Amino acid sequence: MSLTPVQDLRRIAEAVSQLHGETVRDVEIRSDCRQLRVTLTDGQLLLISVLLDDAGKPRLDVDLLRAVEETDQRQLEVRFEETE
């Protein structure tokens, strides 16, 4: 049995704790059962995955993805052209 490092558990606990009071809109699981995607009503996604490390051992990974907030600021587009 492999143990999950404490820093990974802290990161996972922090991601999940931010969901307190949120409402789940949808839950999907990949056909190979290696990823669970939880969609919340506010647009956030909680991804729970099993990843393999370099030695081939499974590792639990949890990410909380938030929608990008739109602002009135415009991005500056800069193009670089090659000169000879």
RALIN-V909004 format. One record per residue. N is the residue number from 1. SS is DSSP state (A for helix, B for strand, O for the rest). Layout:
n->N ss->SS
n->N ss->SS
//
This chain:
n->1 ss->O
n->2 ss->O
n->3 ss->O
n->4 ss->O
n->5 ss->O
n->6 ss->A
n->7 ss->A
n->8 ss->A
n->9 ss->A
n->10 ss->A
n->11 ss->A
n->12 ss->A
n->13 ss->A
n->14 ss->A
n->15 ss->A
n->16 ss->A
n->17 ss->A
n->18 ss->O
n->19 ss->O
n->20 ss->O
n->21 ss->O
n->22 ss->O
n->23 ss->O
n->24 ss->B
n->25 ss->B
n->26 ss->B
n->27 ss->B
n->28 ss->B
n->29 ss->B
n->30 ss->O
n->31 ss->O
n->32 ss->O
n->33 ss->O
n->34 ss->O
n->35 ss->B
n->36 ss->B
n->37 ss->B
n->38 ss->B
n->39 ss->B
n->40 ss->B
n->41 ss->O
n->42 ss->O
n->43 ss->O
n->44 ss->O
n->45 ss->B
n->46 ss->B
n->47 ss->B
n->48 ss->B
n->49 ss->B
n->50 ss->B
n->51 ss->B
n->52 ss->B
n->53 ss->O
n->54 ss->O
n->55 ss->O
n->56 ss->O
n->57 ss->O
n->58 ss->B
n->59 ss->B
n->60 ss->B
n->61 ss->B
n->62 ss->B
n->63 ss->B
n->64 ss->B
n->65 ss->B
n->66 ss->O
n->67 ss->O
n->68 ss->O
n->69 ss->O
n->70 ss->O
n->71 ss->O
n->72 ss->O
n->73 ss->O
n->74 ss->O
n->75 ss->O
n->76 ss->O
n->77 ss->O
n->78 ss->O
n->79 ss->O
n->80 ss->O
n->81 ss->O
n->82 ss->O
n->83 ss->O
n->84 ss->O
//
